[in-house]
Amino acid sequence: MAHTSPVTVDREIVTDAIRPAYDFIVCGGGTSGSVVARRLSDNPEASVLLLEAGGSDRVPSVVDCTLWMSNIGSERDWGYHAQPSSSLNGRTPPLPMGKVLGGGSSINASVWARGHRNDFDFWAEESGDPGWSYASVLDIYRRVEDWTGPADPRRGTGGPLRVALPENPVPLASALVEAASGRGIPAVADLNADPMESDGGCGCPNLLVGRGNARVSVAATYLHPVMGRPNLDIVLCAEVTRLELSGSRATGVEFIQRGHTRSVRAREEVVLSLGAINTPKLLMLSGIGDQAELAALGIPGVVHLPGVGKNLQDHILLAGCIWEYQVPEAPRNNAAEFAFFTKSDPPLPGPDLMPVLDELPLASEVLATQYDVPSGADSAWTLAPGLARPASRGSVRLTSANPLAAPQIDANFLSAGVDVKALEYCVGLCREIGNSPEVKPFVKREVMPGPLSGDRLEAFVRNAAGSYFHETCTAKMGRDEMSVVDSSLRVYGVEGLRIADGSIMPRVTSGNTMAPCVVIGERAADLIASGHSGR
């Protein structure tokens, strides 16, 4: 039964006195974990514990979507950085990840991007399960969406997530749509419709944004209404440090809360929803991973899964192509009200480029010192080139057996030459659109990069490149020796353990990853429930 009484500030912290055992323990209260915990608790006979390392999501920088960038580097961010990389001229880009109830859905730009048909059909092929196909995933999207935009049989209404187009976007957005469509990228009313089944399109993104710039996070929609359920305990500031195993079966977890180490048992299953960095980290700390690497750190081996922590993928964002406003304009909605998808090479099976408008000057730490970048969020705007289908692959490894030590993250951005070439093309396309006659009324001057070619253009790309905040794929679903979970998200070789977060993606989806992570959470809950249907 849903909780209908008012939820007070920090209401979820009251469950410090946890029970010794639960049927299901969900580790991580981010996008996928919030969904799994809610859906499992829909069964009143199942007891569910949700452990989240961060704190409450009821803070102004979370509630107000226009302030989302202020969460990066705050206590609501894990603060991870990639290792120095020669492919980025020695830079160590930040890799933001949400450390707050709701995870990334509480600190991101609120963009709802479903992913391309080819992405999910690839997942189905890799896993051998048609339940991950585009046709099947559409059914999940219809179930969870409350779409307020143009009617389309591919869209859903009445679901828990209000998905809308931005209200009264900045005038620049419509000018960019006109400019992009005039250069062969069709303008569409819904970027989650035809562009996700074709070669691309341009327009305003779908947003999880309510009235008055209010964030519609997954925590607010899935968890807040049910926080009074007697079968659901939500514990904050609880960092999971180790799986408890009996032989090859997961029987519970160990976690640290406010300086105290605690443990709790799982009668049925443990679900890891810690994200693409912390999920493989916990597996390796618990002896699940490449046994040679773990032995070198003195960690007793349990199951040899060499794919744990490998295959790291992230969309690459360039910060960026910047223009100074002719007349200053304050950001609106999520401060990112235009995007487009297109191909850098016509034979590609789907769009590989995903630039986005950032309604503020967005420059990397290197380029900010090389160019005269205006200060103030309303002084300039950025059309940031983005790569949707990176060929580069990275990894996550442990640095020690200390669960509180940060892992070593080799992002390897731009290690594949094809990624550099695609982004060089994207820079040229963004500059063509930003300097077009349609956009000229909004431009006082082009701040950067200006006309570059050859080595100078490559240097710009490598100095501008960083994370799109979409770390994924480090515990991939599949059937080869580098796969970590099967099509039902069960960890190979370990009973009672599943993974439900972006780390299970065999390949990152085309577009922001929040929406696919909701799908992963919904499908995980369905699979778990079907496996325990006798309860």
C-alpha positions as CSV (number, residue, x, y, z in Angstrom):
1,M,0.0,0.0,0.0
2,A,1.4,3.4,-1.0
3,H,2.3,5.9,1.7
4,T,-0.1,8.8,1.4
5,S,0.8,11.0,4.4
6,P,3.1,14.0,4.0
7,V,6.8,13.2,3.7
8,T,8.8,15.5,6.0
9,V,12.4,16.7,5.3
10,D,14.9,13.8,5.5
11,R,12.0,11.4,6.3
12,E,14.1,8.6,4.9
13,I,16.8,8.8,7.5
14,V,14.7,7.4,10.3
15,T,15.4,3.8,9.3
16,D,18.8,3.6,11.1
17,A,17.6,0.7,13.2
18,I,17.6,-1.9,10.5
19,R,16.5,-5.5,10.8
20,P,19.1,-8.3,10.8
21,A,17.8,-9.7,7.6
22,Y,15.7,-8.8,4.5
23,D,14.4,-10.7,1.6
24,F,16.2,-8.4,-0.8
25,I,19.0,-5.9,-0.3
26,V,19.5,-3.3,-3.0
27,C,22.9,-1.6,-2.9
28,G,22.7,1.9,-4.4
29,G,19.8,4.3,-4.4
30,G,20.5,5.8,-7.8
31,T,18.4,5.6,-11.0
32,S,18.2,1.8,-11.4
33,G,18.4,1.0,-7.6
34,S,15.5,3.4,-6.8
35,V,13.3,1.6,-9.4
36,V,14.3,-1.9,-8.2
37,A,13.6,-1.1,-4.6
38,R,10.2,0.4,-5.3
39,R,9.1,-2.4,-7.6
40,L,10.2,-5.2,-5.2
41,S,8.5,-3.4,-2.3
42,D,5.2,-3.3,-4.3
43,N,4.9,-6.9,-3.1
44,P,3.8,-6.4,0.5
45,E,5.1,-9.9,1.4
46,A,8.7,-9.0,0.4
47,S,11.0,-7.1,2.8
48,V,13.4,-4.7,1.0
49,L,16.4,-2.7,2.2
50,L,17.8,0.1,0.1
51,L,21.3,1.3,1.0
52,E,22.5,4.6,-0.4
53,A,26.0,6.1,0.3
54,G,24.8,9.7,-0.2
55,G,22.4,11.8,1.7
56,S,19.0,13.4,1.1
57,D,17.9,14.6,-2.3
58,R,15.9,17.5,-0.8
59,V,18.4,20.3,-1.4
60,P,18.0,23.3,-3.6
61,S,20.7,22.3,-6.1
62,V,18.9,19.0,-6.7
63,V,15.3,20.3,-6.7
64,D,16.0,23.2,-9.1
65,C,17.1,21.8,-12.5
66,T,18.8,24.9,-13.6
67,L,21.4,24.5,-10.8
68,W,22.4,21.0,-11.8
69,M,26.0,21.9,-12.6
70,S,26.6,23.1,-9.1
71,N,26.3,19.5,-7.9
72,I,29.4,18.5,-9.8
73,G,32.3,18.4,-7.4
74,S,30.1,18.8,-4.4
75,E,29.3,16.2,-1.6
76,R,26.7,14.8,-4.0
77,D,29.4,13.7,-6.4
78,W,31.8,10.8,-5.8
79,G,34.6,13.0,-7.0
80,Y,36.3,10.4,-9.3
81,H,38.9,11.4,-11.9
82,A,40.4,9.5,-14.7
83,Q,44.1,8.6,-14.7
84,P,46.4,10.9,-16.7
85,S,46.1,10.0,-20.4
86,S,48.4,10.7,-23.3
87,S,45.3,10.7,-25.6
88,L,44.1,13.8,-23.7
89,N,47.5,15.4,-23.5
90,G,48.1,14.2,-20.0
91,R,44.8,15.5,-18.6
92,T,42.8,13.9,-15.8
93,P,39.1,14.7,-16.5
94,P,36.6,14.4,-13.8
95,L,34.1,11.5,-13.9
96,P,31.0,12.8,-12.0
97,M,28.7,10.2,-10.5
98,G,25.7,10.9,-8.2
99,K,26.2,10.3,-4.5
100,V,22.8,11.2,-3.2
101,L,19.4,9.5,-3.1
102,G,18.3,9.3,-6.8
103,G,22.0,9.1,-8.0
104,G,22.5,10.6,-11.4
105,S,18.8,11.4,-11.8
106,S,19.2,13.8,-8.9
107,I,22.2,15.7,-10.2
108,N,22.1,15.4,-14.1
109,A,20.7,17.7,-16.7
110,S,17.3,15.8,-16.6
111,V,17.4,14.7,-20.2
112,W,15.2,11.7,-21.1
113,A,16.9,10.0,-24.1
114,R,15.6,6.5,-24.8
115,G,18.4,5.2,-27.0
116,H,18.4,4.0,-30.6
117,R,16.7,1.0,-32.0
118,N,20.1,-0.5,-32.9
119,D,21.4,-0.2,-29.3
120,F,18.7,-2.4,-27.8
121,D,18.7,-4.9,-30.7
122,F,22.4,-5.2,-30.1
123,W,21.8,-5.9,-26.4
124,A,19.3,-8.6,-27.4
125,E,21.8,-10.2,-29.8
126,E,24.6,-10.1,-27.2
127,S,22.5,-11.6,-24.5
128,G,20.5,-14.0,-26.6
129,D,17.3,-12.6,-25.0
130,P,14.7,-10.9,-27.2
131,G,13.4,-9.3,-23.9
132,W,16.1,-6.7,-24.4
133,S,15.2,-5.9,-28.0
134,Y,13.9,-2.5,-29.0
135,A,10.4,-3.8,-29.4
136,S,10.4,-5.2,-25.9
137,V,12.0,-2.1,-24.3
138,L,9.4,0.1,-25.9
139,D,6.8,-1.7,-23.8
140,I,8.7,-0.7,-20.7
141,Y,9.0,2.9,-21.8
142,R,5.3,3.1,-22.4
143,R,4.7,1.8,-18.9
144,V,6.9,4.3,-17.1
145,E,6.3,7.4,-19.1
146,D,3.7,10.1,-18.6
147,W,4.5,11.9,-21.9
148,T,3.0,15.3,-22.3
149,G,4.2,16.0,-25.8
150,P,2.9,15.1,-29.2
151,A,0.9,11.9,-29.3
152,D,2.8,8.9,-30.7
153,P,2.1,5.2,-30.4
154,R,5.6,4.7,-29.2
155,R,5.1,7.0,-26.2
156,G,3.4,6.2,-22.9
157,T,1.0,8.2,-20.6
158,G,0.0,7.7,-17.1
159,G,3.3,6.3,-15.8
160,P,5.3,7.6,-12.8
161,L,7.7,9.8,-14.8
162,R,6.4,13.1,-16.2
163,V,8.3,13.5,-19.5
164,A,7.9,16.9,-21.2
165,L,9.4,19.3,-23.7
166,P,11.0,22.4,-22.2
167,E,8.5,25.2,-21.5
168,N,9.3,28.5,-23.2
169,P,12.9,27.6,-24.1
170,V,15.4,30.4,-24.8
171,P,14.9,31.9,-28.3
172,L,18.4,30.6,-29.3
173,A,17.0,27.0,-29.2
174,S,14.6,27.6,-32.1
175,A,17.3,29.4,-34.1
176,L,19.6,26.4,-33.7
177,V,16.8,24.1,-34.8
178,E,16.3,26.2,-37.9
179,A,20.1,26.3,-38.6
180,A,20.6,22.5,-38.1
181,S,17.6,21.6,-40.2
182,G,18.9,23.8,-43.0
183,R,22.0,21.7,-43.0
184,G,20.3,18.3,-43.5
185,I,19.5,17.4,-39.9
186,P,15.7,17.1,-39.9
187,A,13.8,19.1,-37.2
188,V,11.5,16.9,-35.2
189,A,8.9,17.5,-32.5
190,D,10.2,14.5,-30.5
191,L,13.8,13.4,-30.3
192,N,12.7,10.0,-28.8
193,A,10.5,9.1,-31.8
194,D,11.8,9.0,-35.4
195,P,15.5,10.0,-34.6
196,M,15.8,6.9,-32.4
197,E,14.8,4.7,-35.4
198,S,16.6,6.6,-38.2
199,D,19.8,8.6,-39.0
200,G,19.0,11.4,-36.5
201,G,17.2,14.7,-36.1
202,C,17.3,17.9,-34.1
203,G,15.1,19.7,-31.6
204,C,14.4,20.2,-27.9
205,P,15.2,17.2,-25.7
206,N,12.7,15.4,-23.6
207,L,13.1,16.4,-20.0
208,L,12.1,15.1,-16.6
209,V,11.2,18.6,-15.4
210,G,8.1,19.9,-13.7
211,R,6.7,23.4,-13.4
212,G,9.0,26.0,-12.1
213,N,12.2,24.2,-13.1
214,A,11.4,21.4,-10.5
215,R,13.4,18.3,-11.0
216,V,11.4,15.1,-11.6
217,S,14.0,12.6,-10.3
218,V,13.6,8.9,-10.1
219,A,13.9,9.1,-6.3
220,A,11.1,11.7,-6.1
221,T,8.8,9.6,-8.3
222,Y,9.6,6.0,-7.3
223,L,10.6,6.3,-3.6
224,H,9.2,9.4,-2.0
225,P,5.5,8.2,-2.3
226,V,6.3,4.9,-0.6
227,M,8.7,5.8,2.1
228,G,6.2,4.8,4.8
229,R,5.8,1.2,3.6
230,P,6.5,-1.2,6.5
231,N,8.3,-3.6,4.1
232,L,10.8,-0.9,2.7
233,D,13.7,0.5,4.7
234,I,15.9,3.2,3.1
235,V,19.2,3.9,4.8
236,L,21.3,6.9,3.7
237,C,25.0,7.6,4.3
238,A,25.5,3.8,4.1
239,E,28.5,2.9,1.9
240,V,28.6,-0.8,1.0
241,T,32.1,-2.2,1.4
242,R,31.9,-5.9,0.8
243,L,29.6,-8.7,-0.2
244,E,29.1,-11.5,2.4
245,L,29.4,-14.9,0.7
246,S,28.8,-18.4,1.8
247,G,30.8,-20.4,-0.8
248,S,29.6,-19.0,-4.1
249,R,26.3,-17.6,-2.7
250,A,25.7,-14.0,-1.8
251,T,24.2,-14.0,1.7
252,G,24.4,-10.3,2.7
253,V,26.5,-7.2,2.7
254,E,28.8,-5.2,4.9
255,F,28.5,-1.4,5.0
256,I,29.8,1.6,6.8
257,Q,27.4,4.2,8.1
258,R,28.6,7.3,9.9
259,G,31.8,5.6,10.9
260,H,30.3,2.3,12.1
261,T,30.7,-1.0,10.2
262,R,27.5,-3.0,10.0
263,S,26.3,-6.1,8.3
264,V,22.9,-7.4,7.2
265,R,21.7,-10.7,5.7
266,A,19.7,-11.2,2.5
267,R,17.4,-14.2,2.5
268,E,16.8,-14.2,-1.2
269,E,19.0,-11.9,-3.3
270,V,21.5,-9.0,-3.3
271,V,21.1,-6.5,-6.1
272,L,24.1,-4.2,-7.0
273,S,23.0,-0.8,-8.4
274,L,26.2,1.1,-7.5
275,G,27.1,2.4,-11.0
276,A,29.7,1.5,-13.5
277,I,32.6,2.4,-11.2
278,N,31.4,1.3,-7.8
279,T,29.7,-1.9,-8.9
280,P,32.9,-3.5,-10.3
281,K,34.8,-2.1,-7.3
282,L,32.6,-4.0,-4.9
283,L,32.7,-7.2,-6.9
284,M,36.5,-7.1,-6.9
285,L,36.7,-6.3,-3.2
286,S,34.6,-9.4,-2.6
287,G,36.8,-11.7,-4.7
288,I,34.8,-11.6,-7.9
289,G,36.9,-10.6,-10.9
290,D,40.2,-11.3,-12.6
291,Q,41.8,-13.6,-10.0
292,A,45.4,-12.7,-10.9
293,E,44.7,-9.0,-10.4
294,L,43.0,-9.7,-7.1
295,A,45.7,-12.1,-5.8
296,A,48.3,-9.3,-6.4
297,L,46.3,-7.2,-3.9
298,G,45.9,-10.0,-1.4
299,I,42.2,-10.5,-2.0
300,P,41.0,-14.1,-1.7
301,G,39.5,-15.3,-5.0
302,V,35.9,-16.5,-5.2
303,V,34.9,-16.4,-8.9
304,H,37.1,-15.7,-11.9
305,L,35.3,-13.2,-14.1
306,P,38.0,-11.3,-16.1
307,G,35.4,-8.9,-17.5
308,V,34.7,-7.2,-14.2
309,G,35.8,-3.6,-14.5
310,K,36.7,-3.9,-18.2
311,N,34.9,-2.5,-21.3
312,L,34.3,1.0,-19.6
313,Q,32.5,3.3,-22.0
314,D,31.4,6.9,-21.8
315,H,30.1,9.3,-24.3
316,I,32.7,12.0,-24.9
317,L,31.8,15.7,-24.6
318,L,33.9,18.6,-25.8
319,A,33.9,21.7,-23.7
320,G,33.5,23.3,-26.2
321,C,32.4,25.5,-29.1
322,I,31.4,28.8,-27.4
323,W,29.8,32.0,-28.6
324,E,29.3,35.2,-26.6
325,Y,25.7,36.3,-26.5
326,Q,24.7,39.5,-28.4
327,V,22.3,40.2,-25.5
328,P,22.8,38.1,-22.2
329,E,20.2,35.5,-21.7
330,A,19.7,33.6,-18.4
331,P,19.4,29.8,-18.7
332,R,15.9,28.2,-18.6
333,N,14.5,24.8,-17.8
334,N,17.5,22.5,-17.6
335,A,19.9,25.0,-19.2
336,A,20.3,22.5,-22.2
337,E,17.3,23.0,-24.4
338,F,18.6,21.9,-27.8
339,A,20.3,18.8,-29.1
340,F,20.8,16.8,-32.3
341,F,21.8,13.4,-33.5
342,T,23.5,12.8,-36.7
343,K,26.2,10.7,-38.4
344,S,29.9,11.6,-39.0
345,D,30.0,9.0,-41.8
346,P,26.9,8.0,-43.9
347,P,27.5,4.2,-43.9
348,L,27.2,4.1,-40.0
349,P,24.2,2.0,-38.8
350,G,23.0,4.9,-36.6
351,P,23.9,8.4,-35.4
352,D,27.3,8.6,-33.7
353,L,27.2,12.4,-32.8
354,M,25.1,14.0,-30.1
355,P,26.0,17.6,-29.6
356,V,24.0,19.6,-27.0
357,L,23.4,23.3,-26.2
358,D,24.7,24.3,-22.8
359,E,23.3,27.7,-21.9
360,L,26.5,28.9,-20.3
361,P,30.2,29.1,-21.3
362,L,31.6,25.6,-21.0
363,A,35.4,25.3,-21.4
364,S,37.8,22.7,-20.2
365,E,40.5,23.6,-17.7
366,V,43.1,23.9,-20.4
367,L,41.1,25.9,-23.0
368,A,39.8,28.3,-20.3
369,T,43.3,29.6,-20.0
370,Q,43.9,29.8,-23.8
371,Y,40.8,31.7,-24.8
372,D,39.0,34.9,-23.6
373,V,36.0,33.1,-22.1
374,P,33.3,35.4,-20.7
375,S,32.3,34.9,-17.1
376,G,28.7,34.6,-16.0
377,A,26.1,31.9,-16.9
378,D,24.1,34.3,-19.0
379,S,27.1,35.8,-20.9
380,A,27.7,33.0,-23.5
381,W,26.4,29.7,-24.7
382,T,28.1,26.5,-25.8
383,L,27.2,24.0,-28.6
384,A,29.2,21.1,-27.1
385,P,30.2,18.4,-29.6
386,G,29.4,15.0,-28.3
387,L,30.2,11.4,-29.4
388,A,27.4,8.9,-29.0
389,R,29.2,5.7,-30.1
390,P,32.8,5.7,-28.9
391,A,35.2,3.1,-30.0
392,S,37.6,3.8,-27.1
393,R,37.4,1.5,-24.1
394,G,38.6,1.9,-20.6
395,S,38.8,0.0,-17.3
396,V,38.3,0.2,-13.5
397,R,40.8,-1.5,-11.2
398,L,41.4,-1.7,-7.5
399,T,44.4,0.1,-6.0
400,S,44.3,-1.8,-2.8
401,A,42.1,-4.1,-0.6
402,N,40.9,-1.0,1.4
403,P,37.3,-0.6,0.5
404,L,37.5,3.2,1.1
405,A,40.3,3.7,-1.4
406,A,39.4,5.2,-4.8
407,P,39.8,2.8,-7.7
408,Q,42.1,3.4,-10.6
409,I,40.0,4.5,-13.6
410,D,41.6,4.5,-17.0
411,A,39.0,6.1,-19.2
412,N,41.1,6.0,-22.3
413,F,39.1,8.8,-24.0
414,L,40.1,9.3,-27.6
415,S,42.5,6.3,-27.6
416,A,40.8,5.1,-30.8
417,G,41.7,7.3,-33.7
418,V,38.2,7.0,-35.2
419,D,36.8,8.9,-32.2
420,V,39.1,11.8,-32.8
421,K,38.1,12.0,-36.5
422,A,34.4,11.9,-35.6
423,L,34.7,14.7,-33.1
424,E,36.8,16.8,-35.5
425,Y,33.9,16.5,-38.0
426,C,31.5,17.4,-35.2
427,V,33.5,20.5,-34.3
428,G,33.2,21.7,-37.9
429,L,29.5,21.0,-37.9
430,C,28.8,22.8,-34.6
431,R,30.8,25.8,-35.9
432,E,28.8,25.9,-39.1
433,I,25.5,25.9,-37.2
434,G,26.7,28.4,-34.5
435,N,28.0,30.8,-37.1
436,S,25.0,30.5,-39.4
437,P,22.8,33.4,-40.5
438,E,19.9,31.9,-38.5
439,V,21.9,32.1,-35.3
440,K,23.7,35.4,-36.0
441,P,21.2,37.6,-34.0
442,F,22.4,35.7,-30.8
443,V,26.1,36.0,-31.4
444,K,28.4,38.9,-30.5
445,R,31.5,36.9,-31.3
446,E,32.7,33.3,-31.6
447,V,34.8,32.7,-28.5
448,M,36.3,29.4,-29.5
449,P,37.7,27.5,-31.3
450,G,37.7,29.5,-34.5
451,P,38.8,28.1,-37.8
452,L,41.3,25.2,-37.0
453,S,42.6,22.4,-39.0
454,G,45.2,19.6,-38.9
455,D,47.3,19.3,-35.8
456,R,45.7,22.4,-34.2
457,L,42.2,21.0,-34.6
458,E,43.3,17.6,-33.1
459,A,45.0,19.4,-30.2
460,F,41.7,21.3,-29.5
461,V,39.7,18.1,-29.5
462,R,42.1,16.4,-27.1
463,N,42.2,19.4,-24.8
464,A,38.4,19.8,-24.8
465,A,37.4,16.2,-24.4
466,G,35.9,14.9,-21.2
467,S,33.1,12.8,-19.8
468,Y,29.4,13.2,-20.7
469,F,28.8,11.8,-17.2
470,H,27.6,8.5,-18.7
471,E,30.0,5.9,-17.4
472,T,28.7,2.4,-18.3
473,C,29.5,-1.1,-19.5
474,T,32.0,-2.4,-16.8
475,A,30.0,-5.5,-15.9
476,K,28.5,-6.3,-19.2
477,M,25.6,-8.6,-20.1
478,G,26.5,-11.3,-22.6
479,R,27.6,-14.8,-23.3
480,D,31.4,-14.5,-24.0
481,E,34.3,-14.9,-21.5
482,M,34.3,-11.2,-20.7
483,S,30.6,-11.1,-19.8
484,V,29.7,-10.6,-16.1
485,V,26.0,-11.1,-16.1
486,D,23.6,-13.3,-18.1
487,S,20.4,-12.1,-19.8
488,S,18.6,-12.2,-16.4
489,L,21.3,-10.0,-14.9
490,R,22.6,-12.8,-12.6
491,V,26.3,-12.6,-11.9
492,Y,28.0,-15.7,-13.5
493,G,29.2,-18.1,-10.9
494,V,27.5,-16.5,-7.9
495,E,24.0,-17.4,-6.6
496,G,21.7,-14.8,-5.2
497,L,23.5,-11.9,-6.8
498,R,22.3,-9.6,-9.7
499,I,23.4,-6.3,-11.1
500,A,21.0,-3.7,-12.2
501,D,22.6,-0.4,-13.4
502,G,24.4,1.0,-16.4
503,S,27.4,-1.3,-15.9
504,I,25.4,-4.2,-17.5
505,M,25.2,-2.5,-20.9
506,P,27.1,-4.4,-23.5
507,R,27.4,-1.1,-25.4
508,V,26.5,2.4,-24.3
509,T,23.2,3.6,-25.7
510,S,23.0,6.6,-28.1
511,G,21.9,9.4,-25.9
512,N,21.9,10.3,-22.2
513,T,21.8,7.1,-20.1
514,M,19.1,7.9,-17.4
515,A,16.2,6.5,-19.4
516,P,17.9,3.2,-20.2
517,C,18.9,2.8,-16.6
518,V,15.2,3.1,-15.6
519,V,14.5,0.3,-18.1
520,I,17.3,-1.8,-16.6
521,G,15.8,-1.3,-13.1
522,E,12.3,-2.1,-14.3
523,R,13.4,-5.3,-16.2
524,A,15.5,-6.4,-13.2
525,A,12.6,-6.1,-10.9
526,D,10.4,-8.1,-13.3
527,L,13.0,-10.8,-13.6
528,I,13.5,-11.0,-9.8
529,A,9.8,-11.1,-9.2
530,S,9.2,-13.9,-11.8
531,G,12.0,-15.9,-10.1
532,H,10.3,-15.6,-6.7
533,S,6.7,-15.9,-7.9
534,G,5.9,-18.4,-5.2
535,R,6.4,-15.9,-2.5
